[in-house]
Amino acid sequence: MEIVGRVLDNWKDIWCSKSAGYVGTGDGSMTDLLGLDGFDSGIGHISPENWSEYVRQTCETIRLAADDEFLEVGCGSGAFMHALVPTPEKQVGIDYSANQIKIAKEFKLEQMMFLEVDAIDIHTLERKFDVVLVNSVIQYCPSTEYFLEFFGKVVAVLRDGGRGCVLDINDIEKKDEFTRRRYIEHGGKKKYLENYKGLKHAFYSRDQILETLKHLGLGSVRIEDQFIRNCGTSEFRFNVFFEK
Ligand SMILES: C[S@@+](CC[C@H](N)C(=O)[O-])C[C@H]1O[C@@H](n2cnc3c(N)ncnc32)[C@H](O)[C@@H]1O
């Protein structure tokens, strides 16, 4: 399911293309869903077992309960939602890729609803949630303005007393080493720059995230190092948890 040797115009096209070429087993297995969500190759590969462990730990940290109304922003094919423990009775996943949402709908469980919505348009859902989760998405924000708006919208759909987390954030302190590893993975800088022409991963500082959430009026904010077993990107990323 990897896209090789193609110059893609922007991240949205990439996410649409990735799922358009869906050639998994067709049964919606976790291996397929992880592939569709971009965790199937190179240093970013995550096995279904390690994914389960990561999601389970996250659920514990956010104190997920079965009666929480749950929203995932940038849900892709739904890999995170399928691994939630306990299983929330009401789950909504939004993503700007029509193809990801199409596949997510194909394999959805009864309590899941998937909608094609850009994070920036999250207010069109016209509802609030107890828990909002964003995993491995903000590296695709095209600008600082977009990222600030994105965070504001995520916080706005949280109920008072609700819990939120934004996970898998590229750490700007580790950008040089991360970039060096990516070049190696892609067969050198030249090849990497060809494949990723016009595409940038956004990096953030922990202070920037803390400051942003403070401006949004959140009192309880906690930043942690990311840990996903045997996943090479994990050491370059961090997670933020907050309460409203
Ligand atoms: C690396 S995948 C992660 C998918 C899912 N969160 C998971 O953990 O399995 C990134 C997803 O974010 C989505 N995405 C990126 N920017 C978005 C935005 N502004 N609004 C909605 N979805 C977005 C992409 O379409 C893609 O499905």
The ligand as a MOL file (V3000), in Angstrom:
LIG
                    3D

  0  0  0     0  0            999 V3000
M  V30 BEGIN CTAB
M  V30 COUNTS 27 29 0 0 0
M  V30 BEGIN ATOM
M  V30 1 C -1.1980 9.2480 9.7130 0
M  V30 2 S -2.9260 9.1780 9.4060 0 CHG=1
M  V30 3 C -3.5470 8.8610 11.0200 0
M  V30 4 C -4.9270 8.2550 10.9930 0
M  V30 5 C -5.5050 7.9350 12.3840 0
M  V30 6 N -5.5240 9.1040 13.2180 0
M  V30 7 C -4.7500 6.8400 13.0720 0
M  V30 8 O -4.0870 7.1030 14.0720 0
M  V30 9 O -4.8130 5.6880 12.6240 0 CHG=-1
M  V30 10 C -3.3260 10.9100 9.1790 0
M  V30 11 C -4.7870 11.1490 8.8270 0
M  V30 12 O -5.0780 12.5180 9.0660 0
M  V30 13 C -5.9660 12.9620 8.0490 0
M  V30 14 N -5.8870 14.4370 8.0420 0
M  V30 15 C -4.7780 15.2130 7.8980 0
M  V30 16 N -5.0930 16.5060 7.9890 0
M  V30 17 C -6.4320 16.5650 8.2130 0
M  V30 18 C -7.3440 17.6310 8.3970 0
M  V30 19 N -6.9590 18.8920 8.3360 0
M  V30 20 N -8.6440 17.3320 8.6030 0
M  V30 21 C -9.0700 16.0530 8.6250 0
M  V30 22 N -8.2550 14.9890 8.4390 0
M  V30 23 C -6.9340 15.2500 8.2450 0
M  V30 24 C -5.4720 12.2540 6.7990 0
M  V30 25 O -6.4360 12.1970 5.7840 0
M  V30 26 C -5.1250 10.8730 7.3660 0
M  V30 27 O -6.2200 9.9970 7.2790 0
M  V30 END ATOM
M  V30 BEGIN BOND
M  V30 1 1 1 2
M  V30 2 1 2 3
M  V30 3 1 2 10
M  V30 4 1 3 4
M  V30 5 1 4 5
M  V30 6 1 5 6
M  V30 7 1 5 7
M  V30 8 2 7 8
M  V30 9 1 7 9
M  V30 10 1 10 11
M  V30 11 1 11 12
M  V30 12 1 11 26
M  V30 13 1 12 13
M  V30 14 1 13 14
M  V30 15 1 13 24
M  V30 16 1 14 15
M  V30 17 1 14 23
M  V30 18 2 15 16
M  V30 19 1 16 17
M  V30 20 1 17 18
M  V30 21 2 17 23
M  V30 22 1 18 19
M  V30 23 2 18 20
M  V30 24 1 20 21
M  V30 25 2 21 22
M  V30 26 1 22 23
M  V30 27 1 24 25
M  V30 28 1 24 26
M  V30 29 1 26 27
M  V30 END BOND
M  V30 END CTAB
M  END
